[in-house]
């Protein structure tokens, strides 16, 4: 998971015996220090032919594929996609989502994989291709750490529900005597018609009062964290730290379970969902198109944001995971497989969730399904538990399956995004031992995560998610695409692919990287800024959100100035040009391959050295040649 620096004290082969014969045992008996050095060499990663350490690698290609699946398939597929699709046109939303996936999601996914594998650098060091833009990677690291903190807290709530699922009777199935205007979720008909005050289900009140102790507003502050959720949060971070502390090989082994087992569970839940009364009504409602919404900009904005969070693009995680690949790994095939699988998973999860919602509407006698659909965490922690409590066959078993699936999906995603933060730090400070960085990130994530398990935690989560994750990610995505496609150049990316994989890049990828994807993402960013409305929290929290946004985005100019100041001996104009060109050691990590690559690029540039080109010809060359 990092580019470790290993320096041996003695040259030569670790298996060398003393001249004149003798056994290895007798040699080590008289040379204990040499034995220790040999053990260290044996445990060290391979080195390049110039003696520099190579980056740690995945044990097998399948581990990389499964880790990417675990990274991309997460909470967003289970609760965000179904509700977003329903809210923005049902079946009609699938059309803009697939279009966005085709022209934005898949091109960015493939582009990040290419540059991560080609350079064997993390999400910050990859900007050695244009050092002035290194702030993009730093800003993305800030955004992804923000996501880590609240993602782990939601995972803690999931763990709380998972533990509660093993009770003799589901605790949210019955009302607590202290709750007013409550109706048991275990009752088949829990909507009391004709009542002036709409009652709340026990599943709803259990989540808000027992689990979250949720406050209605932030006017009185955040409050104190719930101690049970704090314990669950500790367990979550212990799991993450335990998996990551030994490196990418250990997390790769865990990926077999984290990526495959959730699909076994979701298959069981899908079968159960489809056999529920009223399920097909809910699924029909999920896919029923509302064509008029296709003409609204909000639908396309939601499609883009869903694509970013579903595939986990422009967060740095994909670049980091790809950087641990072998140089010639066929990532083109992996990119197509993972993006397709992610979309199918979202649709299947939608069928599971809306099948359950259809059943809930059926058993409660609610003809309007929209009345039982809730967004975000409420869909997961209120609607689904409320329905499970009505099951007449093993409700605890299906509750355990659902929350165990969520827990595994959350762990898989967290491992990937935490890895990107750890790698970003270690790439900059390789002198710090990796386990110290892992523990440090874990402690910091736990401390910040306590904020989200306070009574006001759900409201502050909304603030940090919008300002610190969504807005920051879309803003920096524009600069990432500008850097990769125009400062570095589509033509250079395509030549890198040709050198690395021996394949030519088609016109579709070139046009998407250079024109369609950057313009579309820029348009979505401008729309989100123009149509901005403050969140429904006190103004101070909105100001805090903008401060977080500014802190992440302003990394770009700050690091650009720093890069310029580091170029000594040049005038200011030459400095500015120099920091927009790749560094001298840019390219494959192996010195011999890097030398061959330098010659490959030199021969390519020689074709255009003595030609005078107009602006149009230059643009055409950077895109198509």
NORLINRA-V239757 format. One record per pair of residues at least 6 apart in sequence whose C-alpha atoms are under 6 Angstrom apart, sorted by the first residue. I is the first residue (numbers start at 1). J is the second residue. If there is no record, write none. Layout:
BEGIN
i=I j=J
i=I j=J
END
This chain:
BEGIN
i=1 j=247
i=1 j=248
i=2 j=423
i=3 j=55
i=14 j=38
i=28 j=35
i=46 j=54
i=47 j=53
i=47 j=54
i=48 j=54
i=48 j=590
i=57 j=324
i=57 j=325
i=58 j=249
i=58 j=324
i=59 j=249
i=63 j=252
i=66 j=255
i=66 j=259
i=67 j=255
i=70 j=259
i=70 j=412
i=70 j=413
i=71 j=412
i=71 j=413
i=71 j=416
i=72 j=310
i=72 j=311
i=72 j=312
i=74 j=409
i=74 j=410
i=76 j=310
i=77 j=346
i=78 j=349
i=79 j=376
i=82 j=350
i=83 j=375
i=85 j=93
i=86 j=286
i=88 j=299
i=89 j=289
i=89 j=290
i=89 j=293
i=90 j=286
i=90 j=287
i=90 j=288
i=90 j=289
i=91 j=287
i=91 j=288
i=91 j=289
i=92 j=289
i=92 j=290
i=92 j=291
i=97 j=303
i=104 j=517
i=110 j=335
i=112 j=319
i=113 j=319
i=113 j=322
i=116 j=319
i=116 j=322
i=116 j=323
i=117 j=322
i=117 j=323
i=117 j=325
i=118 j=588
i=119 j=587
i=119 j=588
i=120 j=323
i=121 j=323
i=122 j=320
i=122 j=424
i=123 j=137
i=123 j=316
i=123 j=319
i=123 j=320
i=124 j=134
i=124 j=137
i=124 j=424
i=127 j=134
i=128 j=582
i=128 j=583
i=129 j=582
i=130 j=579
i=130 j=580
i=130 j=581
i=130 j=582
i=131 j=579
i=132 j=560
i=132 j=563
i=132 j=579
i=132 j=580
i=135 j=555
i=135 j=556
i=135 j=559
i=136 j=556
i=139 j=552
i=139 j=553
i=139 j=555
i=140 j=315
i=141 j=421
i=142 j=552
i=143 j=468
i=143 j=469
i=149 j=445
i=149 j=449
i=150 j=449
i=153 j=449
i=156 j=232
i=156 j=233
i=162 j=400
i=162 j=403
i=165 j=396
i=165 j=399
i=165 j=400
i=172 j=202
i=172 j=203
i=172 j=206
i=173 j=184
i=173 j=185
i=173 j=186
i=173 j=389
i=174 j=184
i=174 j=202
i=175 j=184
i=175 j=202
i=181 j=199
i=182 j=199
i=182 j=200
i=182 j=201
i=183 j=190
i=183 j=201
i=183 j=202
i=184 j=201
i=184 j=202
i=185 j=201
i=185 j=202
i=185 j=386
i=185 j=389
i=186 j=389
i=186 j=390
i=188 j=363
i=188 j=390
i=189 j=363
i=189 j=364
i=190 j=364
i=203 j=382
i=203 j=386
i=204 j=382
i=208 j=214
i=212 j=455
i=213 j=455
i=214 j=455
i=215 j=455
i=215 j=456
i=222 j=454
i=222 j=455
i=222 j=456
i=223 j=454
i=223 j=455
i=224 j=454
i=225 j=453
i=225 j=454
i=243 j=251
i=245 j=435
i=258 j=408
i=258 j=412
i=262 j=405
i=270 j=352
i=273 j=352
i=273 j=355
i=273 j=356
i=277 j=359
i=278 j=358
i=278 j=359
i=278 j=362
i=279 j=355
i=279 j=358
i=279 j=359
i=281 j=358
i=282 j=354
i=282 j=355
i=282 j=357
i=282 j=358
i=283 j=351
i=283 j=354
i=283 j=355
i=301 j=524
i=314 j=477
i=317 j=416
i=317 j=417
i=317 j=420
i=320 j=420
i=328 j=500
i=328 j=501
i=360 j=387
i=361 j=369
i=388 j=395
i=451 j=457
i=467 j=545
i=467 j=549
i=468 j=548
i=468 j=549
i=472 j=549
i=478 j=522
i=481 j=518
i=485 j=513
i=485 j=514
i=490 j=622
i=490 j=623
i=491 j=622
i=491 j=623
i=491 j=625
i=494 j=505
i=498 j=504
i=510 j=623
i=564 j=575
i=567 j=575
i=587 j=594
i=588 j=594
END
